[in-house]
Amino acid sequence: MSITCTASGIPDPDVKWFRNKTMKSEGTKTASLTFNDVTRTDDGRYKCQANNSAGETENCVELVVHCKLNKSIVFVYRGVYSYGQRYAYHCL
């Protein structure tokens, strides 16, 4: 999975991706972040920043990672279970 940030201007802007104030990727006019194996640790806010001698701009994107269960889990439910009722379980 990749996310790309593109900017235009004269002169060509420098584009950078940041996460938690750490630069992750950079380029001229465009920068991409590539995730080979997305995990829950990739979840979070990423900031794209573009600047040149004329100024600076930035935009943020929130990456939300939903995980799959890869093990069998037994849930103990104390209470009344109604046939057809749906339950939501979230990854921790």
PDB file with one MODEL, atoms N, CA, C and O in Angstrom:
MODEL        1
ATOM      1  N   MET A   1       0.847  -1.159   0.000  1.00  0.00           N
ATOM      2  CA  MET A   1       0.000   0.000   0.000  1.00  0.00           C
ATOM      3  C   MET A   1       0.898   1.229   0.000  1.00  0.00           C
ATOM      4  O   MET A   1       1.909   1.274   0.700  1.00  0.00           O
ATOM      5  N   SER A   2       0.517   2.224  -0.794  1.00  0.00           N
ATOM      6  CA  SER A   2       1.274   3.471  -0.849  1.00  0.00           C
ATOM      7  C   SER A   2       0.338   4.662  -0.738  1.00  0.00           C
ATOM      8  O   SER A   2      -0.808   4.613  -1.184  1.00  0.00           O
ATOM      9  N   ILE A   3       0.838   5.721  -0.141  1.00  0.00           N
ATOM     10  CA  ILE A   3       0.134   7.004  -0.156  1.00  0.00           C
ATOM     11  C   ILE A   3       1.120   8.029  -0.712  1.00  0.00           C
ATOM     12  O   ILE A   3       2.299   8.035  -0.357  1.00  0.00           O
ATOM     13  N   THR A   4       0.616   8.889  -1.585  1.00  0.00           N
ATOM     14  CA  THR A   4       1.462   9.848  -2.284  1.00  0.00           C
ATOM     15  C   THR A   4       0.982  11.261  -2.018  1.00  0.00           C
ATOM     16  O   THR A   4      -0.219  11.524  -1.950  1.00  0.00           O
ATOM     17  N   CYS A   5       1.926  12.156  -1.870  1.00  0.00           N
ATOM     18  CA  CYS A   5       1.633  13.580  -1.712  1.00  0.00           C
ATOM     19  C   CYS A   5       2.315  14.308  -2.858  1.00  0.00           C
ATOM     20  O   CYS A   5       3.512  14.138  -3.090  1.00  0.00           O
ATOM     21  N   THR A   6       1.549  15.115  -3.567  1.00  0.00           N
ATOM     22  CA  THR A   6       2.067  15.852  -4.719  1.00  0.00           C
ATOM     23  C   THR A   6       1.816  17.338  -4.516  1.00  0.00           C
ATOM     24  O   THR A   6       0.753  17.746  -4.049  1.00  0.00           O
ATOM     25  N   ALA A   7       2.816  18.141  -4.877  1.00  0.00           N
ATOM     26  CA  ALA A   7       2.682  19.595  -4.764  1.00  0.00           C
ATOM     27  C   ALA A   7       3.265  20.235  -6.017  1.00  0.00           C
ATOM     28  O   ALA A   7       4.129  19.663  -6.681  1.00  0.00           O
ATOM     29  N   SER A   8       2.778  21.431  -6.328  1.00  0.00           N
ATOM     30  CA  SER A   8       3.309  22.152  -7.492  1.00  0.00           C
ATOM     31  C   SER A   8       3.622  23.585  -7.095  1.00  0.00           C
ATOM     32  O   SER A   8       3.042  24.126  -6.154  1.00  0.00           O
ATOM     33  N   GLY A   9       4.542  24.187  -7.822  1.00  0.00           N
ATOM     34  CA  GLY A   9       4.913  25.568  -7.554  1.00  0.00           C
ATOM     35  C   GLY A   9       6.178  25.925  -8.307  1.00  0.00           C
ATOM     36  O   GLY A   9       6.834  25.070  -8.903  1.00  0.00           O
ATOM     37  N   ILE A  10       6.504  27.200  -8.266  1.00  0.00           N
ATOM     38  CA  ILE A  10       7.731  27.687  -8.888  1.00  0.00           C
ATOM     39  C   ILE A  10       8.499  28.447  -7.819  1.00  0.00           C
ATOM     40  O   ILE A  10       7.994  29.452  -7.319  1.00  0.00           O
ATOM     41  N   PRO A  11       9.661  28.025  -7.457  1.00  0.00           N
ATOM     42  CA  PRO A  11      10.352  26.827  -7.942  1.00  0.00           C
ATOM     43  C   PRO A  11       9.693  25.541  -7.429  1.00  0.00           C
ATOM     44  O   PRO A  11       8.839  25.577  -6.544  1.00  0.00           O
ATOM     45  N   ASP A  12      10.112  24.394  -8.007  1.00  0.00           N
ATOM     46  CA  ASP A  12       9.555  23.108  -7.589  1.00  0.00           C
ATOM     47  C   ASP A  12       9.690  22.939  -6.079  1.00  0.00           C
ATOM     48  O   ASP A  12      10.759  23.165  -5.514  1.00  0.00           O
ATOM     49  N   PRO A  13       8.585  22.536  -5.426  1.00  0.00           N
ATOM     50  CA  PRO A  13       8.647  22.386  -3.971  1.00  0.00           C
ATOM     51  C   PRO A  13       9.310  21.081  -3.539  1.00  0.00           C
ATOM     52  O   PRO A  13       9.269  20.075  -4.247  1.00  0.00           O
ATOM     53  N   ASP A  14       9.915  21.127  -2.367  1.00  0.00           N
ATOM     54  CA  ASP A  14      10.381  19.921  -1.680  1.00  0.00           C
ATOM     55  C   ASP A  14       9.196  19.372  -0.903  1.00  0.00           C
ATOM     56  O   ASP A  14       8.504  20.118  -0.209  1.00  0.00           O
ATOM     57  N   VAL A  15       8.962  18.071  -1.017  1.00  0.00           N
ATOM     58  CA  VAL A  15       7.818  17.431  -0.363  1.00  0.00           C
ATOM     59  C   VAL A  15       8.348  16.384   0.604  1.00  0.00           C
ATOM     60  O   VAL A  15       9.239  15.604   0.265  1.00  0.00           O
ATOM     61  N   LYS A  16       7.790  16.372   1.822  1.00  0.00           N
ATOM     62  CA  LYS A  16       8.239  15.433   2.857  1.00  0.00           C
ATOM     63  C   LYS A  16       7.045  14.854   3.605  1.00  0.00           C
ATOM     64  O   LYS A  16       6.061  15.546   3.868  1.00  0.00           O
ATOM     65  N   TRP A  17       7.150  13.574   3.942  1.00  0.00           N
ATOM     66  CA  TRP A  17       6.181  12.911   4.814  1.00  0.00           C
ATOM     67  C   TRP A  17       6.793  12.795   6.210  1.00  0.00           C
ATOM     68  O   TRP A  17       7.964  12.448   6.362  1.00  0.00           O
ATOM     69  N   PHE A  18       5.969  13.097   7.237  1.00  0.00           N
ATOM     70  CA  PHE A  18       6.390  12.973   8.631  1.00  0.00           C
ATOM     71  C   PHE A  18       5.400  12.116   9.405  1.00  0.00           C
ATOM     72  O   PHE A  18       4.202  12.100   9.120  1.00  0.00           O
ATOM     73  N   ARG A  19       5.927  11.415  10.380  1.00  0.00           N
ATOM     74  CA  ARG A  19       5.086  10.742  11.375  1.00  0.00           C
ATOM     75  C   ARG A  19       5.767  10.932  12.716  1.00  0.00           C
ATOM     76  O   ARG A  19       6.946  10.614  12.876  1.00  0.00           O
ATOM     77  N   ASN A  20       5.026  11.449  13.671  1.00  0.00           N
ATOM     78  CA  ASN A  20       5.569  11.735  15.011  1.00  0.00           C
ATOM     79  C   ASN A  20       6.856  12.569  14.921  1.00  0.00           C
ATOM     80  O   ASN A  20       7.841  12.290  15.605  1.00  0.00           O
ATOM     81  N   LYS A  21       6.825  13.578  14.078  1.00  0.00           N
ATOM     82  CA  LYS A  21       7.927  14.527  13.890  1.00  0.00           C
ATOM     83  C   LYS A  21       9.186  13.894  13.281  1.00  0.00           C
ATOM     84  O   LYS A  21      10.245  14.522  13.253  1.00  0.00           O
ATOM     85  N   THR A  22       9.073  12.663  12.798  1.00  0.00           N
ATOM     86  CA  THR A  22      10.193  11.991  12.151  1.00  0.00           C
ATOM     87  C   THR A  22       9.939  11.930  10.651  1.00  0.00           C
ATOM     88  O   THR A  22       8.887  11.458  10.219  1.00  0.00           O
ATOM     89  N   MET A  23      10.889  12.400   9.859  1.00  0.00           N
ATOM     90  CA  MET A  23      10.714  12.375   8.418  1.00  0.00           C
ATOM     91  C   MET A  23      10.791  10.934   7.921  1.00  0.00           C
ATOM     92  O   MET A  23      11.721  10.202   8.258  1.00  0.00           O
ATOM     93  N   LYS A  24       9.802  10.533   7.116  1.00  0.00           N
ATOM     94  CA  LYS A  24       9.721   9.168   6.608  1.00  0.00           C
ATOM     95  C   LYS A  24      10.059   9.063   5.127  1.00  0.00           C
ATOM     96  O   LYS A  24      10.504   8.010   4.670  1.00  0.00           O
ATOM     97  N   SER A  25       9.854  10.138   4.369  1.00  0.00           N
ATOM     98  CA  SER A  25      10.070  10.112   2.922  1.00  0.00           C
ATOM     99  C   SER A  25      10.190  11.544   2.433  1.00  0.00           C
ATOM    100  O   SER A  25       9.630  12.466   3.026  1.00  0.00           O
ATOM    101  N   GLU A  26      10.941  11.724   1.325  1.00  0.00           N
ATOM    102  CA  GLU A  26      11.060  13.059   0.753  1.00  0.00           C
ATOM    103  C   GLU A  26      11.290  12.965  -0.749  1.00  0.00           C
ATOM    104  O   GLU A  26      11.720  11.934  -1.266  1.00  0.00           O
ATOM    105  N   GLY A  27      10.993  14.074  -1.443  1.00  0.00           N
ATOM    106  CA  GLY A  27      11.203  14.144  -2.878  1.00  0.00           C
ATOM    107  C   GLY A  27      10.949  15.548  -3.378  1.00  0.00           C
ATOM    108  O   GLY A  27      10.579  16.434  -2.607  1.00  0.00           O
ATOM    109  N   THR A  28      11.146  15.749  -4.655  1.00  0.00           N
ATOM    110  CA  THR A  28      10.844  17.027  -5.299  1.00  0.00           C
ATOM    111  C   THR A  28       9.532  16.882  -6.047  1.00  0.00           C
ATOM    112  O   THR A  28       9.401  16.009  -6.904  1.00  0.00           O
ATOM    113  N   LYS A  29       8.570  17.718  -5.738  1.00  0.00           N
ATOM    114  CA  LYS A  29       7.210  17.744  -6.287  1.00  0.00           C
ATOM    115  C   LYS A  29       6.330  16.579  -5.818  1.00  0.00           C
ATOM    116  O   LYS A  29       5.105  16.695  -5.859  1.00  0.00           O
ATOM    117  N   THR A  30       6.908  15.477  -5.381  1.00  0.00           N
ATOM    118  CA  THR A  30       6.112  14.354  -4.895  1.00  0.00           C
ATOM    119  C   THR A  30       6.919  13.526  -3.902  1.00  0.00           C
ATOM    120  O   THR A  30       8.145  13.449  -3.985  1.00  0.00           O
ATOM    121  N   ALA A  31       6.213  12.913  -2.969  1.00  0.00           N
ATOM    122  CA  ALA A  31       6.826  11.990  -2.007  1.00  0.00           C
ATOM    123  C   ALA A  31       5.810  10.897  -1.728  1.00  0.00           C
ATOM    124  O   ALA A  31       4.612  11.161  -1.619  1.00  0.00           O
ATOM    125  N   SER A  32       6.291   9.677  -1.615  1.00  0.00           N
ATOM    126  CA  SER A  32       5.408   8.535  -1.368  1.00  0.00           C
ATOM    127  C   SER A  32       5.843   7.782  -0.127  1.00  0.00           C
ATOM    128  O   SER A  32       7.027   7.708   0.201  1.00  0.00           O
ATOM    129  N   LEU A  33       4.854   7.228   0.551  1.00  0.00           N
ATOM    130  CA  LEU A  33       5.098   6.313   1.669  1.00  0.00           C
ATOM    131  C   LEU A  33       4.601   4.950   1.225  1.00  0.00           C
ATOM    132  O   LEU A  33       3.460   4.818   0.783  1.00  0.00           O
ATOM    133  N   THR A  34       5.436   3.947   1.336  1.00  0.00           N
ATOM    134  CA  THR A  34       5.042   2.593   0.961  1.00  0.00           C
ATOM    135  C   THR A  34       5.072   1.708   2.194  1.00  0.00           C
ATOM    136  O   THR A  34       6.047   1.688   2.945  1.00  0.00           O
ATOM    137  N   PHE A  35       3.984   0.979   2.385  1.00  0.00           N
ATOM    138  CA  PHE A  35       3.858   0.041   3.495  1.00  0.00           C
ATOM    139  C   PHE A  35       3.822  -1.361   2.894  1.00  0.00           C
ATOM    140  O   PHE A  35       2.867  -1.712   2.201  1.00  0.00           O
ATOM    141  N   ASN A  36       4.854  -2.164   3.154  1.00  0.00           N
ATOM    142  CA  ASN A  36       4.887  -3.516   2.599  1.00  0.00           C
ATOM    143  C   ASN A  36       3.953  -4.459   3.353  1.00  0.00           C
ATOM    144  O   ASN A  36       3.127  -5.136   2.741  1.00  0.00           O
ATOM    145  N   ASP A  37       4.076  -4.504   4.648  1.00  0.00           N
ATOM    146  CA  ASP A  37       3.204  -5.317   5.497  1.00  0.00           C
ATOM    147  C   ASP A  37       2.589  -4.381   6.531  1.00  0.00           C
ATOM    148  O   ASP A  37       3.233  -4.036   7.522  1.00  0.00           O
ATOM    149  N   VAL A  38       1.360  -3.976   6.305  1.00  0.00           N
ATOM    150  CA  VAL A  38       0.706  -3.038   7.203  1.00  0.00           C
ATOM    151  C   VAL A  38       0.367  -3.741   8.510  1.00  0.00           C
ATOM    152  O   VAL A  38      -0.229  -4.817   8.520  1.00  0.00           O
ATOM    153  N   THR A  39       0.759  -3.112   9.609  1.00  0.00           N
ATOM    154  CA  THR A  39       0.436  -3.640  10.932  1.00  0.00           C
ATOM    155  C   THR A  39      -0.220  -2.532  11.755  1.00  0.00           C
ATOM    156  O   THR A  39      -0.300  -1.380  11.327  1.00  0.00           O
ATOM    157  N   ARG A  40      -0.681  -2.905  12.928  1.00  0.00           N
ATOM    158  CA  ARG A  40      -1.331  -1.918  13.790  1.00  0.00           C
ATOM    159  C   ARG A  40      -0.381  -0.797  14.186  1.00  0.00           C
ATOM    160  O   ARG A  40      -0.833   0.304  14.502  1.00  0.00           O
ATOM    161  N   THR A  41       0.919  -1.048  14.178  1.00  0.00           N
ATOM    162  CA  THR A  41       1.870   0.002  14.547  1.00  0.00           C
ATOM    163  C   THR A  41       1.950   1.094  13.490  1.00  0.00           C
ATOM    164  O   THR A  41       2.470   2.177  13.760  1.00  0.00           O
ATOM    165  N   ASP A  42       1.440   0.824  12.279  1.00  0.00           N
ATOM    166  CA  ASP A  42       1.407   1.849  11.223  1.00  0.00           C
ATOM    167  C   ASP A  42       0.226   2.798  11.393  1.00  0.00           C
ATOM    168  O   ASP A  42       0.177   3.848  10.751  1.00  0.00           O
ATOM    169  N   ASP A  43      -0.713   2.441  12.240  1.00  0.00           N
ATOM    170  CA  ASP A  43      -1.901   3.238  12.496  1.00  0.00           C
ATOM    171  C   ASP A  43      -1.490   4.605  13.028  1.00  0.00           C
ATOM    172  O   ASP A  43      -0.602   4.694  13.876  1.00  0.00           O
ATOM    173  N   GLY A  44      -2.119   5.664  12.547  1.00  0.00           N
ATOM    174  CA  GLY A  44      -1.827   6.987  13.101  1.00  0.00           C
ATOM    175  C   GLY A  44      -1.880   8.097  12.074  1.00  0.00           C
ATOM    176  O   GLY A  44      -2.317   7.903  10.939  1.00  0.00           O
ATOM    177  N   ARG A  45      -1.428   9.259  12.497  1.00  0.00           N
ATOM    178  CA  ARG A  45      -1.476  10.467  11.678  1.00  0.00           C
ATOM    179  C   ARG A  45      -0.142  10.680  10.968  1.00  0.00           C
ATOM    180  O   ARG A  45       0.929  10.589  11.568  1.00  0.00           O
ATOM    181  N   TYR A  46      -0.243  10.964   9.679  1.00  0.00           N
ATOM    182  CA  TYR A  46       0.920  11.262   8.851  1.00  0.00           C
ATOM    183  C   TYR A  46       0.743  12.663   8.281  1.00  0.00           C
ATOM    184  O   TYR A  46      -0.356  13.051   7.885  1.00  0.00           O
ATOM    185  N   LYS A  47       1.849  13.424   8.243  1.00  0.00           N
ATOM    186  CA  LYS A  47       1.785  14.803   7.749  1.00  0.00           C
ATOM    187  C   LYS A  47       2.633  14.930   6.496  1.00  0.00           C
ATOM    188  O   LYS A  47       3.790  14.512   6.474  1.00  0.00           O
ATOM    189  N   CYS A  48       2.051  15.509   5.455  1.00  0.00           N
ATOM    190  CA  CYS A  48       2.782  15.835   4.246  1.00  0.00           C
ATOM    191  C   CYS A  48       3.053  17.338   4.280  1.00  0.00           C
ATOM    192  O   CYS A  48       2.150  18.142   4.511  1.00  0.00           O
ATOM    193  N   GLN A  49       4.293  17.695   4.048  1.00  0.00           N
ATOM    194  CA  GLN A  49       4.696  19.101   4.079  1.00  0.00           C
ATOM    195  C   GLN A  49       5.410  19.434   2.768  1.00  0.00           C
ATOM    196  O   GLN A  49       6.310  18.713   2.339  1.00  0.00           O
ATOM    197  N   ALA A  50       4.999  20.527   2.144  1.00  0.00           N
ATOM    198  CA  ALA A  50       5.636  20.994   0.908  1.00  0.00           C
ATOM    199  C   ALA A  50       6.110  22.424   1.118  1.00  0.00           C
ATOM    200  O   ALA A  50       5.392  23.249   1.682  1.00  0.00           O
ATOM    201  N   ASN A  51       7.347  22.716   0.654  1.00  0.00           N
ATOM    202  CA  ASN A  51       7.844  24.082   0.784  1.00  0.00           C
ATOM    203  C   ASN A  51       8.823  24.420  -0.333  1.00  0.00           C
ATOM    204  O   ASN A  51       9.511  23.560  -0.883  1.00  0.00           O
ATOM    205  N   ASN A  52       8.849  25.698  -0.636  1.00  0.00           N
ATOM    206  CA  ASN A  52       9.838  26.278  -1.553  1.00  0.00           C
ATOM    207  C   ASN A  52      10.074  27.708  -1.086  1.00  0.00           C
ATOM    208  O   ASN A  52       9.602  28.091  -0.015  1.00  0.00           O
ATOM    209  N   SER A  53      10.789  28.496  -1.864  1.00  0.00           N
ATOM    210  CA  SER A  53      11.106  29.865  -1.432  1.00  0.00           C
ATOM    211  C   SER A  53       9.869  30.753  -1.351  1.00  0.00           C
ATOM    212  O   SER A  53       9.914  31.815  -0.729  1.00  0.00           O
ATOM    213  N   ALA A  54       8.762  30.333  -1.972  1.00  0.00           N
ATOM    214  CA  ALA A  54       7.525  31.127  -1.936  1.00  0.00           C
ATOM    215  C   ALA A  54       6.679  30.851  -0.697  1.00  0.00           C
ATOM    216  O   ALA A  54       5.806  31.649  -0.356  1.00  0.00           O
ATOM    217  N   GLY A  55       6.928  29.723  -0.016  1.00  0.00           N
ATOM    218  CA  GLY A  55       6.133  29.429   1.164  1.00  0.00           C
ATOM    219  C   GLY A  55       6.082  27.955   1.499  1.00  0.00           C
ATOM    220  O   GLY A  55       6.838  27.142   0.967  1.00  0.00           O
ATOM    221  N   GLU A  56       5.159  27.634   2.404  1.00  0.00           N
ATOM    222  CA  GLU A  56       5.040  26.275   2.916  1.00  0.00           C
ATOM    223  C   GLU A  56       3.576  25.930   3.129  1.00  0.00           C
ATOM    224  O   GLU A  56       2.775  26.792   3.490  1.00  0.00           O
ATOM    225  N   THR A  57       3.228  24.676   2.907  1.00  0.00           N
ATOM    226  CA  THR A  57       1.887  24.195   3.207  1.00  0.00           C
ATOM    227  C   THR A  57       1.994  22.768   3.703  1.00  0.00           C
ATOM    228  O   THR A  57       2.990  22.090   3.452  1.00  0.00           O
ATOM    229  N   GLU A  58       0.979  22.314   4.400  1.00  0.00           N
ATOM    230  CA  GLU A  58       0.979  20.938   4.890  1.00  0.00           C
ATOM    231  C   GLU A  58      -0.445  20.401   4.942  1.00  0.00           C
ATOM    232  O   GLU A  58      -1.420  21.151   4.979  1.00  0.00           O
ATOM    233  N   ASN A  59      -0.526  19.085   4.944  1.00  0.00           N
ATOM    234  CA  ASN A  59      -1.806  18.405   5.040  1.00  0.00           C
ATOM    235  C   ASN A  59      -1.571  17.105   5.795  1.00  0.00           C
ATOM    236  O   ASN A  59      -0.486  16.528   5.726  1.00  0.00           O
ATOM    237  N   CYS A  60      -2.589  16.648   6.514  1.00  0.00           N
ATOM    238  CA  CYS A  60      -2.468  15.426   7.308  1.00  0.00           C
ATOM    239  C   CYS A  60      -3.451  14.374   6.815  1.00  0.00           C
ATOM    240  O   CYS A  60      -4.521  14.683   6.291  1.00  0.00           O
ATOM    241  N   VAL A  61      -3.054  13.135   7.000  1.00  0.00           N
ATOM    242  CA  VAL A  61      -3.916  12.003   6.678  1.00  0.00           C
ATOM    243  C   VAL A  61      -3.859  11.046   7.866  1.00  0.00           C
ATOM    244  O   VAL A  61      -2.806  10.858   8.473  1.00  0.00           O
ATOM    245  N   GLU A  62      -4.993  10.450   8.186  1.00  0.00           N
ATOM    246  CA  GLU A  62      -5.082   9.504   9.288  1.00  0.00           C
ATOM    247  C   GLU A  62      -5.188   8.101   8.712  1.00  0.00           C
ATOM    248  O   GLU A  62      -6.140   7.789   7.997  1.00  0.00           O
ATOM    249  N   LEU A  63      -4.213   7.257   9.021  1.00  0.00           N
ATOM    250  CA  LEU A  63      -4.228   5.868   8.574  1.00  0.00           C
ATOM    251  C   LEU A  63      -4.839   5.025   9.680  1.00  0.00           C
ATOM    252  O   LEU A  63      -4.339   5.001  10.805  1.00  0.00           O
ATOM    253  N   VAL A  64      -5.930   4.329   9.351  1.00  0.00           N
ATOM    254  CA  VAL A  64      -6.615   3.471  10.312  1.00  0.00           C
ATOM    255  C   VAL A  64      -6.411   2.032   9.871  1.00  0.00           C
ATOM    256  O   VAL A  64      -6.760   1.662   8.750  1.00  0.00           O
ATOM    257  N   VAL A  65      -5.847   1.225  10.751  1.00  0.00           N
ATOM    258  CA  VAL A  65      -5.559  -0.171  10.440  1.00  0.00           C
ATOM    259  C   VAL A  65      -6.527  -1.053  11.209  1.00  0.00           C
ATOM    260  O   VAL A  65      -6.614  -0.984  12.435  1.00  0.00           O
ATOM    261  N   HIS A  66      -7.254  -1.883  10.472  1.00  0.00           N
ATOM    262  CA  HIS A  66      -8.121  -2.893  11.067  1.00  0.00           C
ATOM    263  C   HIS A  66      -7.392  -4.218  10.958  1.00  0.00           C
ATOM    264  O   HIS A  66      -6.881  -4.556   9.890  1.00  0.00           O
ATOM    265  N   CYS A  67      -7.337  -4.970  12.040  1.00  0.00           N
ATOM    266  CA  CYS A  67      -6.580  -6.214  11.981  1.00  0.00           C
ATOM    267  C   CYS A  67      -7.498  -7.419  11.892  1.00  0.00           C
ATOM    268  O   CYS A  67      -8.674  -7.362  12.254  1.00  0.00           O
ATOM    269  N   LYS A  68      -6.926  -8.514  11.397  1.00  0.00           N
ATOM    270  CA  LYS A  68      -7.636  -9.777  11.320  1.00  0.00           C
ATOM    271  C   LYS A  68      -7.209 -10.641  12.496  1.00  0.00           C
ATOM    272  O   LYS A  68      -6.079 -10.544  12.975  1.00  0.00           O
ATOM    273  N   LEU A  69      -8.124 -11.487  12.954  1.00  0.00           N
ATOM    274  CA  LEU A  69      -7.764 -12.439  13.987  1.00  0.00           C
ATOM    275  C   LEU A  69      -6.988 -13.565  13.330  1.00  0.00           C
ATOM    276  O   LEU A  69      -7.422 -14.115  12.318  1.00  0.00           O
ATOM    277  N   ASN A  70      -5.852 -13.907  13.895  1.00  0.00           N
ATOM    278  CA  ASN A  70      -5.087 -15.001  13.336  1.00  0.00           C
ATOM    279  C   ASN A  70      -4.968 -16.181  14.289  1.00  0.00           C
ATOM    280  O   ASN A  70      -4.214 -17.119  14.032  1.00  0.00           O
ATOM    281  N   LYS A  71      -5.701 -16.135  15.369  1.00  0.00           N
ATOM    282  CA  LYS A  71      -5.723 -17.221  16.342  1.00  0.00           C
ATOM    283  C   LYS A  71      -7.166 -17.472  16.739  1.00  0.00           C
ATOM    284  O   LYS A  71      -8.027 -16.603  16.600  1.00  0.00           O
ATOM    285  N   SER A  72      -7.412 -18.659  17.230  1.00  0.00           N
ATOM    286  CA  SER A  72      -8.742 -18.962  17.746  1.00  0.00           C
ATOM    287  C   SER A  72      -8.873 -18.334  19.126  1.00  0.00           C
ATOM    288  O   SER A  72      -7.980 -18.452  19.965  1.00  0.00           O
ATOM    289  N   ILE A  73      -9.974 -17.680  19.340  1.00  0.00           N
ATOM    290  CA  ILE A  73     -10.228 -17.020  20.619  1.00  0.00           C
ATOM    291  C   ILE A  73     -11.575 -17.505  21.140  1.00  0.00           C
ATOM    292  O   ILE A  73     -12.557 -17.564  20.401  1.00  0.00           O
ATOM    293  N   VAL A  74     -11.605 -17.843  22.403  1.00  0.00           N
ATOM    294  CA  VAL A  74     -12.854 -18.253  23.031  1.00  0.00           C
ATOM    295  C   VAL A  74     -13.336 -17.087  23.878  1.00  0.00           C
ATOM    296  O   VAL A  74     -12.618 -16.606  24.754  1.00  0.00           O
ATOM    297  N   PHE A  75     -14.555 -16.636  23.612  1.00  0.00           N
ATOM    298  CA  PHE A  75     -15.141 -15.545  24.379  1.00  0.00           C
ATOM    299  C   PHE A  75     -16.092 -16.120  25.411  1.00  0.00           C
ATOM    300  O   PHE A  75     -16.907 -16.991  25.106  1.00  0.00           O
ATOM    301  N   VAL A  76     -15.982 -15.637  26.603  1.00  0.00           N
ATOM    302  CA  VAL A  76     -16.916 -16.029  27.653  1.00  0.00           C
ATOM    303  C   VAL A  76     -17.897 -14.890  27.801  1.00  0.00           C
ATOM    304  O   VAL A  76     -17.519 -13.755  28.093  1.00  0.00           O
ATOM    305  N   TYR A  77     -19.168 -15.208  27.593  1.00  0.00           N
ATOM    306  CA  TYR A  77     -20.206 -14.181  27.679  1.00  0.00           C
ATOM    307  C   TYR A  77     -21.148 -14.560  28.793  1.00  0.00           C
ATOM    308  O   TYR A  77     -21.766 -15.625  28.758  1.00  0.00           O
ATOM    309  N   ARG A  78     -21.261 -13.708  29.770  1.00  0.00           N
ATOM    310  CA  ARG A  78     -22.184 -13.949  30.875  1.00  0.00           C
ATOM    311  C   ARG A  78     -23.378 -13.040  30.675  1.00  0.00           C
ATOM    312  O   ARG A  78     -23.256 -11.816  30.709  1.00  0.00           O
ATOM    313  N   GLY A  79     -24.502 -13.633  30.472  1.00  0.00           N
ATOM    314  CA  GLY A  79     -25.708 -12.864  30.240  1.00  0.00           C
ATOM    315  C   GLY A  79     -26.624 -13.635  29.315  1.00  0.00           C
ATOM    316  O   GLY A  79     -26.442 -14.833  29.098  1.00  0.00           O
ATOM    317  N   VAL A  80     -27.582 -12.961  28.787  1.00  0.00           N
ATOM    318  CA  VAL A  80     -28.564 -13.593  27.921  1.00  0.00           C
ATOM    319  C   VAL A  80     -28.137 -13.365  26.478  1.00  0.00           C
ATOM    320  O   VAL A  80     -27.902 -12.233  26.056  1.00  0.00           O
ATOM    321  N   TYR A  81     -28.041 -14.445  25.740  1.00  0.00           N
ATOM    322  CA  TYR A  81     -27.710 -14.365  24.336  1.00  0.00           C
ATOM    323  C   TYR A  81     -28.985 -14.533  23.537  1.00  0.00           C
ATOM    324  O   TYR A  81     -29.700 -15.521  23.704  1.00  0.00           O
ATOM    325  N   SER A  82     -29.274 -13.584  22.677  1.00  0.00           N
ATOM    326  CA  SER A  82     -30.456 -13.657  21.823  1.00  0.00           C
ATOM    327  C   SER A  82     -30.037 -14.148  20.453  1.00  0.00           C
ATOM    328  O   SER A  82     -29.058 -13.660  19.889  1.00  0.00           O
ATOM    329  N   TYR A  83     -30.759 -15.099  19.920  1.00  0.00           N
ATOM    330  CA  TYR A  83     -30.449 -15.644  18.611  1.00  0.00           C
ATOM    331  C   TYR A  83     -30.439 -14.516  17.577  1.00  0.00           C
ATOM    332  O   TYR A  83     -31.367 -13.710  17.513  1.00  0.00           O
ATOM    333  N   GLY A  84     -29.387 -14.473  16.777  1.00  0.00           N
ATOM    334  CA  GLY A  84     -29.294 -13.457  15.738  1.00  0.00           C
ATOM    335  C   GLY A  84     -28.696 -12.138  16.203  1.00  0.00           C
ATOM    336  O   GLY A  84     -28.472 -11.245  15.386  1.00  0.00           O
ATOM    337  N   GLN A  85     -28.436 -11.999  17.486  1.00  0.00           N
ATOM    338  CA  GLN A  85     -27.874 -10.755  18.002  1.00  0.00           C
ATOM    339  C   GLN A  85     -26.409 -10.656  17.583  1.00  0.00           C
ATOM    340  O   GLN A  85     -25.697 -11.660  17.567  1.00  0.00           O
ATOM    341  N   ARG A  86     -25.958  -9.453  17.244  1.00  0.00           N
ATOM    342  CA  ARG A  86     -24.590  -9.242  16.793  1.00  0.00           C
ATOM    343  C   ARG A  86     -23.745  -8.695  17.931  1.00  0.00           C
ATOM    344  O   ARG A  86     -24.208  -7.900  18.748  1.00  0.00           O
ATOM    345  N   TYR A  87     -22.507  -9.133  17.964  1.00  0.00           N
ATOM    346  CA  TYR A  87     -21.561  -8.658  18.952  1.00  0.00           C
ATOM    347  C   TYR A  87     -20.312  -8.158  18.225  1.00  0.00           C
ATOM    348  O   TYR A  87     -19.907  -8.738  17.218  1.00  0.00           O
ATOM    349  N   ALA A  88     -19.716  -7.111  18.720  1.00  0.00           N
ATOM    350  CA  ALA A  88     -18.506  -6.562  18.103  1.00  0.00           C
ATOM    351  C   ALA A  88     -17.336  -6.818  19.055  1.00  0.00           C
ATOM    352  O   ALA A  88     -17.405  -6.508  20.244  1.00  0.00           O
ATOM    353  N   TYR A  89     -16.284  -7.380  18.519  1.00  0.00           N
ATOM    354  CA  TYR A  89     -15.048  -7.608  19.275  1.00  0.00           C
ATOM    355  C   TYR A  89     -13.959  -6.832  18.572  1.00  0.00           C
ATOM    356  O   TYR A  89     -13.851  -6.872  17.347  1.00  0.00           O
ATOM    357  N   HIS A  90     -13.160  -6.133  19.334  1.00  0.00           N
ATOM    358  CA  HIS A  90     -12.135  -5.278  18.757  1.00  0.00           C
ATOM    359  C   HIS A  90     -10.756  -5.802  19.106  1.00  0.00           C
ATOM    360  O   HIS A  90     -10.556  -6.353  20.188  1.00  0.00           O
ATOM    361  N   CYS A  91      -9.825  -5.640  18.222  1.00  0.00           N
ATOM    362  CA  CYS A  91      -8.441  -6.031  18.468  1.00  0.00           C
ATOM    363  C   CYS A  91      -7.853  -5.142  19.544  1.00  0.00           C
ATOM    364  O   CYS A  91      -8.145  -3.947  19.598  1.00  0.00           O
ATOM    365  N   LEU A  92      -7.044  -5.706  20.380  1.00  0.00           N
ATOM    366  CA  LEU A  92      -6.371  -4.939  21.426  1.00  0.00           C
ATOM    367  C   LEU A  92      -4.915  -4.791  21.115  1.00  0.00           C
ATOM    368  O   LEU A  92      -4.179  -4.172  21.884  1.00  0.00           O
TER     369      LEU A  92
ENDMDL
END
